[in-house]
Amino acid sequence: MKKIEAFIKEDRIEPVANALRGIDGLSGVTVIHAEGFGRREAANEREPSPEMIHDFRGVGRLETFCSDELVEKVVETLREAAHTGLRHDGKIFVLPVDDAIRVASGKRGPDIL
């Protein structure tokens, strides 16, 4: 099992969520509206500057859990739907999940996804 967490532009939340809805076997997605800041890049620099942007920008944080077999499909669907062709489209993280437990029944493992 894996947890896939993505930070994307706010205006891409709905297109990304709609694209993910089309994946058979993906049980759901959680969306959190957040604010954050990242590294500033000067227009004339080729490498990012360590100077930080201190004005917060709206971002969408999407989380989902899936089987190992679905990871590449989810990541590629998410990446394609979030991509605008501009800088700062976001980041996707894939993390291992050791166990999953359904609160109501106590059932465990990937079958609860």
C-alpha positions in Angstrom: 0.0 0.0 0.0 1.1 3.5 -0.7 0.0 7.0 0.3 0.2 9.5 -2.5 0.3 13.2 -1.5 0.4 16.0 -3.9 0.7 19.8 -3.6 -0.8 21.5 -6.6 -2.1 24.9 -7.8 -5.5 25.7 -6.4 -7.1 26.1 -9.8 -6.1 22.6 -10.7 -7.8 20.8 -7.8 -11.1 20.2 -9.7 -9.5 18.9 -12.9 -7.2 16.6 -11.0 -10.0 15.3 -8.8 -12.1 14.6 -11.9 -9.2 12.8 -13.6 -8.6 10.6 -10.5 -12.3 9.7 -10.3 -11.8 7.8 -13.5 -9.3 5.3 -12.1 -10.9 2.0 -11.3 -9.8 0.7 -7.9 -9.0 4.1 -6.4 -11.3 4.4 -3.4 -11.2 8.2 -2.8 -9.3 11.4 -2.5 -9.0 13.9 0.3 -8.5 17.6 -0.6 -7.2 20.1 1.9 -7.0 23.8 0.9 -3.9 25.3 2.3 -1.4 28.1 2.0 2.4 28.0 1.7 5.5 29.5 0.3 8.4 28.1 -1.6 11.7 29.1 -3.1 11.9 32.3 -5.2 13.6 32.2 -8.5 14.8 35.4 -10.1 14.0 35.7 -13.8 17.7 35.9 -14.7 18.8 33.0 -12.7 19.1 29.4 -14.0 19.3 27.9 -10.6 16.8 28.5 -7.8 17.8 31.1 -5.2 17.7 30.1 -1.6 15.8 33.3 -0.8 12.3 32.4 0.3 9.0 33.9 -0.8 7.2 35.1 2.3 3.8 35.9 0.8 1.6 32.8 1.1 -0.1 31.3 -1.9 -3.1 29.1 -2.0 -2.3 25.4 -2.7 -4.3 22.2 -2.9 -3.1 19.2 -0.9 -4.5 16.0 -2.2 -4.1 12.7 -0.4 -5.1 9.2 -1.5 -4.2 5.6 -0.6 -3.9 2.8 -3.1 -2.4 -0.6 -3.8 1.1 -0.8 -5.1 -0.3 -1.9 -8.5 -2.1 1.4 -8.9 0.7 3.8 -7.9 2.1 4.6 -11.4 -1.4 5.1 -12.8 -2.4 7.4 -10.0 0.9 9.4 -10.2 0.8 9.8 -14.0 -2.9 10.8 -14.0 -2.3 13.3 -11.2 0.8 14.7 -12.9 -0.9 15.1 -16.3 -4.0 16.7 -14.9 -2.0 19.1 -12.6 0.5 20.1 -15.4 -0.1 23.6 -16.8 3.1 24.0 -18.7 4.2 26.8 -16.3 6.6 26.7 -13.4 5.6 25.7 -10.0 2.9 23.2 -11.0 3.5 21.3 -7.7 5.0 18.2 -6.3 3.9 14.6 -5.8 5.1 12.3 -3.0 4.7 8.6 -2.7 5.1 7.1 0.8 4.9 3.5 2.1 1.9 2.5 4.3 2.6 -0.3 6.7 -1.0 -1.0 7.7 -4.5 0.3 7.3 -7.3 -0.3 9.8 -11.1 0.3 9.4 -12.3 2.0 12.6 -15.8 0.5 12.5 -14.9 -3.2 12.0 -11.2 -3.4 13.0 -10.5 -5.0 9.6 -6.9 -4.5 8.5 -4.8 -4.5 5.3 -5.1 -3.4 1.7 -8.6 -4.8 1.3 -10.1 -1.9 3.3 -9.0 0.5 0.6 
